Amino acid sequence: MFEMSEEQQLVLETVRRFAREEVAPRAARVDREHLFPRENLEGARRLGLMGMPIPERWGGAGYDFLSYMLAVEEIAKACASTAVILAVHTSMACFSVLNFGTPAQKEKYLTQLAGGSLLGAFAITEPEAGSDAGALSMRAVRKGDRYIVNGTKIFITSAGAADLYVTFVSTDPSRGARGITALLVEKDTPGFRVGRLEEKMGLHGSPTGELIFENAEVPVENILGEENKGFSLAMSLLEGGRIGIGAQAVGIATAALETAVAYARQRVQFRQNIASFQGIQFMLADMATAVDAARLLVYRAASLKDRGQPHGKEASMAKLFATDTAMQVTTNAVQVLGGYGYCREYPVERYMRDAKVTQIYEGTSQIQRLVIARHLTK
Ligand SMILES: Cc1cc2nc3c(=O)[nH]c(=O)nc-3n(C[C@H](O)[C@H](O)[C@H](O)COP(=O)(O)OP(=O)(O)OC[C@H]3O[C@@H](n4cnc5c(N)ncnc54)[C@H](O)[C@@H]3O)c2cc1C
């Protein structure tokens, strides 16, 4: 069903080599020392991976979305932190400007984002608005040619590392989610600063933190799309974003599966390889089957997006299944490696820690089920 084109095959091979030779060797250190993977992003920029599905006219590489998913998967297999930074930058920041920006905004921001000289972030979550993102309360009041913005965002990927933050604010609180507007906020905006960074279970190379706005002054020309239309803009972007998180989850799960198979084939107990025990074989078979099914769901959603067809339900299915698979497969990989699986000497405990968050961000697994059910019953 999904025969890759020659171009997609080439993308896969190129990114696989980059991930294996440059990204994977740094991954354990990035995790252990909580390093921002700047060299990986520089390598990605060199290969044109910072704006893969963005048209060349706007500084991107002009690939289809499926090629971009192949790249996210390969990078996640090596380093999930690098993959999520890249995925948020591309799916959420680049696509925000591509789909909703004015020609002037595209010229000013998108060419640099897609070319990799600017890093993008996407800020919607607040302390009282997580799954219920429409309840956000960050306030923006128009004063002449500026919006004066006050409030706090939390859990923002690439906080402090990004140059441009697609930020969702309330411009008309009386209208709730229908009073939300998207603004492009440059990192040096007066009154804007990065607050506390979270100490997390995993994804240690990807900074996650607070954005604080205290009478921050954002030029009115930095409005993205129309005033009070920001919520639907965010939801449409999340459809693509969720396919990317699905691809990230497939990458993590694949890495765990390959490590488990290799270990099982060489670990001897009771005078035989543990791979010869049916208990281990069944676990590996279930892991491999789930990973392939997850990958196909990701490919299907990406292909629908490439063909310009509705893909909201399929994106949520791909994210739901792939992220649950990543959690299950990484947990079982730890089991296959026994005591070594629980220790830092092998990478599977990192895979397990990194996998968990894929079930949480860009809509939790529960929210994906709500989205799928809404599509089924509307
Ligand atoms: C590492 C990391 C990076 C992130 N990056 C970003 C980012 O770049 N930008 C950004 O804006 N946000 C980001 N987030 C925030 C993330 O999207 C939210 O954490 C997520 O949407 C869940 O919101 P919450 O944490 O407030 O949980 P809550 O919404 O409080 O949910 C708590 C629990 O209740 C469940 N729940 C909530 N509502 C329902 C319901 N209606 N039915 C059934 N169950 C429900 C949830 O599924 C969950 O299990 C990030 C989070 C993390 C951890």
The ligand as an ORCA input file, in Angstrom:
! r2SCAN-3c Opt
* xyz 0 1
  C       7.680     17.696     27.793
  C       6.461     18.496     27.446
  C       6.503     19.363     26.351
  C       5.393     20.146     26.024
  N       5.487     21.050     24.997
  C       4.471     21.932     24.789
  C       4.609     22.980     23.832
  O       5.619     23.094     23.131
  N       3.593     23.876     23.707
  C       2.449     23.805     24.453
  O       1.605     24.656     24.296
  N       2.291     22.804     25.374
  C       3.275     21.868     25.553
  N       3.131     20.875     26.495
  C       1.904     20.786     27.265
  C       1.048     19.581     26.906
  O       0.475     19.746     25.643
  C       0.022     19.394     28.034
  O       0.736     18.932     29.166
  C      -1.076     18.418     27.664
  O      -1.910     18.975     26.664
  C      -1.932     18.018     28.864
  O      -2.313     19.119     29.607
  P      -2.105     19.099     31.208
  O      -0.692     18.746     31.451
  O      -2.596     20.381     31.746
  O      -2.984     17.919     31.727
  P      -4.543     17.980     32.078
  O      -5.304     18.587     30.954
  O      -4.727     18.555     33.433
  O      -4.908     16.439     32.124
  C      -4.687     15.615     33.267
  C      -5.300     14.250     32.970
  O      -6.723     14.387     32.764
  C      -7.064     13.831     31.504
  N      -8.172     14.601     30.927
  C      -8.258     15.943     30.771
  N      -9.394     16.268     30.162
  C     -10.052     15.099     29.909
  C     -11.281     14.753     29.294
  N     -12.095     15.683     28.780
  N     -11.627     13.449     29.236
  C     -10.824     12.485     29.730
  N      -9.633     12.747     30.327
  C      -9.249     14.031     30.409
  C      -5.805     13.922     30.675
  O      -5.829     13.001     29.593
  C      -4.754     13.601     31.705
  O      -4.638     12.220     31.860
  C       4.212     20.040     26.804
  C       4.155     19.157     27.881
  C       5.260     18.395     28.211
  C       5.189     17.475     29.397
*
